[in-house]
């Protein structure tokens, strides 16, 4: 499970989640669906690494944005 508060951009797009965590697969789906709201310039290194890992694990190296 991924702690939403740990990743600022994820926190912005997961504002309506009832808990403070989401599965990795759900996080990847959120990033894909809500990418237009992500401020890429302000992504932390840690969040960039998370996105890249999720893309490799759940998107087979591709993110449909």
N, C-alpha and C positions, 0 to 999 in steps of 0.2 A: 504494500500500500504506500501511496505517496502522500506526504503531508502537504496540503495545499498552501499553508502559510509560509512554507519554506521557499516557494517560488513566486515572486511578485506578479509575473504575467499570468501564470496559472491561476493565481488568486483572483485576478480581475475577471477571467473568463469562467471561473467556477463559483461565482458569487452566490448562485442560487442552490448550491449543494447543501443538504441538511447536515452533513458531517464535515469535519475538517480534513478528511482524506478521501482519496479516490484510488481505484485500482490503476495499475500501469496502463492497461488497455483502455480504460475510460479516459485517462489523462491524454493518451495519444489521440483518441477520437475528439476530445475537446480541442486540442491544439489544431487538428485538421479542420474541424468545422468552424472554429472561431478565429482562425489565423488572421483575418482582416482586422481584428482588434488588438493584435499583438504589436507592441512597439519594439521592433527588432533592435533598435539602437540602444535600448535600455535593458536588454536581456543580460543577466549576470552570467558569468562563465559557467557557474554551476547549473543554471537553467538551460544554457546552450548544450551542455554535455548531456543533460537529461533528455532534451529533445532529440539529439542525435542518437542516443541509445534507444529511445522509444521508436524512432524511425527505423533503426536497424532491426529491432526485435519484432515490432508489430506492423511496420510498413514495408518490410523487406527492402529497406534502403530508399524508399520513396515516400514522400509526403504529398498528398494531393491537396494543394492549396491554391 
